[in-house]
């Protein structure tokens, strides 16, 4: 049985090394020499999904591999993937959409299982949340019918749920964003930066109060479309002589890096961070930023912290905004001593 990491004080360096080792131990046995696909590229503004993608491609690159086919929901073509990988493995992008919260992605993975019964399929690390028994049963039927599906999950409740409901191999692994390794932190411009959800997973109530400190409050779902168009144009110039499949992966990486840079600049603007986004926590960890986490609507962050990052020495957890602000203030004072 997979064991969770022992929670003990950990620096950024030791934590990242431990988590990358955990990913290797679970994922490397599923990677062979055959051509493979990496699908469900997150072509949207949520910085966290771009961080996951970059961690995924960093993992493959670190082991001398590159996808023979990559796609997003809007441009996926079954026939192109089949031509590129034959009977190779299909890797599904990880994240927090296994279940009913983000239905388009669940519908896509079920369709892939049905269309490719002879290919091994690996779902990269996910958090699981279903709102109905009917949806659980639909997914369970698709997994059982496929017969070669491996489900990687990011937390203990997801592991327990999957082993109870799905007839497949279930593995516990950290979020793939950790495979990016340590990130460089920019100069702060506020005492506290609050990265707080504004979407359907929002659970934090109340108003942020400054308490005499300089603060900024934002979510990271809004992006500069001109910046994205410029990143696309640059990618096209840099990959003009590449194989189209290779060019697509490089383009996706460049777009993801542009979005990641926006997110890390937002987080770095605070001497400490308060967030209810899982990747607000993960990127703050990779940036070595003092931060306080509040949970989302179905305890995605708390479950992940319990499994992997609870020992990080710059992390605190809170139940309410005022408590989080006070703890973040303490973290700032602690770094000044």
Buried (B, 14 or more C-beta within 10 A) or exposed (E): EBEBBEBEEBEBEBBBBBBBEBBBEBBEEBBEEEBBBBBBBBBEBBBBBBBBBBBBBBBBEEEEBBBBBBBBBEEBEEEBBBEBBEEBBBBBBBBBBBBBBBEEBBEBBBEBBEEBEEBBBBBBBBBBBBEEEEBBEBBBEBBEEBEBBBBBBBBBBBBEBBBEBBBBBBBBBBBBBBBBBBBEBBEBEBBBBBBBBEEEBBBBEEEBEEEEBEBBBEBBEEBEEEEBEEBBEEBEEEBEEEEEBBBBBBBBBBBBBBBBBBBBEBBBBBBBBBBBBBBBBBBBBBBBBBBBBBBBBBBBBBBBBBBBBBBBEBBBBBEEBBBBBBBBBBBBEEEEE
